[in-house]
Amino acid sequence: MERVILIVEDEKELNRMTGDYLKAAGFSILSAYAGRTALELFKKKPVDLVIIDIMLPDLDGFELTRQIRAESTVPILILTALSGEGDRVLGLEIGADDYLAKPFSMKELGARVRALIRRTYVLGKEDEEQSQGVLRYKTLGLDMQSRKLLLGETKKDITATQFRIMKKFLSQPGRVFSRMDLLRSFQEDPYEGYERTIDAHIKNLRKLLETDPVRPEWIITVWGQGYKLGDE
């Protein structure tokens, strides 16, 4: 199945180069040069992955990411020329799955895109074996077939990255996982300097799970070590 990628980049030459590279890699490409145009296109066309530049005219990449994430769990890769780590983490906190800092190589972009596609749409051997079941801990569960998070009787949509992290937690409740442990759950080759951004994904999961995210009862911080599920 040919996956469809929406590229949202106002630099027309970079948009074209990115599209040409990903086409050669076997993907179908849709292109937009502004945020509002991209949002309209996203709502009209089936899309499997979105690449969003942060610095866009009329609707910046942060707001575009927020609006897409409000209605879809499609994987989002943000591109940023912003130098501060806080800006990159903000992109993850509002719903992006990964980021790539400019300037970047097309080879690295291709690797990130393929990784996002794999973890979103391609089941691994272990997932296939569990795909009919539900991982559970108390009233919390993860439906391996629908890839939804279960909290009591409520089903919640989650991104592929969140699914991988929760699968790690629910496989071994009570175990403390370091940030690098969690990073490896959704990246085959963890990127240098990326480890701290796990905190952004944990923050988003707490928003879904916790009555009070400031005083979490499900995903617990173990200072100096990482995170764990529950208090066992």
C-alpha positions, 0 to 999 in steps of 0.5 A: 500500500502506497502511503500518502505524506502531506508536506507543509513547507513554505520554502518552495524549493525545499518542499519540492526537494523533499517531495521528490526524495520521498516519491523516489522512496515509494511514497505518494506526496501532497504539498502545501505552502501555508498552514490554512491551505494544509489544514483544508487539504488534510480534511479533504484527502486521506493522509498517512503522515504529515511533515510540518515546518514550524515557520509558516505564513498565516497559521504557524506549524504549532497551531497547525499541529494542534488543530490536526491532533485535535481530530486525528492521531496521524503521525506528525513530524515537525521541521524547525529552524528554531535553535532552542530545545524548548521550541522542539519540546513544545512541538512534541507537547502539542502532539507531534511524534518527532522533530527534525532540526534544519538544516537536515539531510534527506537521508535522515528525513527518510529514516525518520519518516520510515520509522514513523510509518513502521511504528504507526502502521506495521505490526512487529512480530511481538505485536502480531502475537498480542494483536487480539488481546488487551494488556491490563493493569488494574482499570487501565488497558491497551487494546492491541488490535484497535490500538486504543487506550482503555481507562475503565469503560472509556476508550481513548485514541492515542498516537503510535508513539504513545501506544509504544510507551504504554505497551512498555509500561503495561508489559511490566507494571511497577518496573522503572524505565529510564528515558532511554528505555522508553525511547528505544520502545519506539525508535530503533536507533535512538537519536543523540540528544533526544532522550529528554523529550520523553518528558513531553510524551509522558506529559501528554499521556498524563493529560489523557490518564490522570485526574490531576496531571500534577499529582499523577497516580498512573505514571509515576516519576522516579527521580533520577531514574525515570518513570514507572506505571503504578506503585508496585 
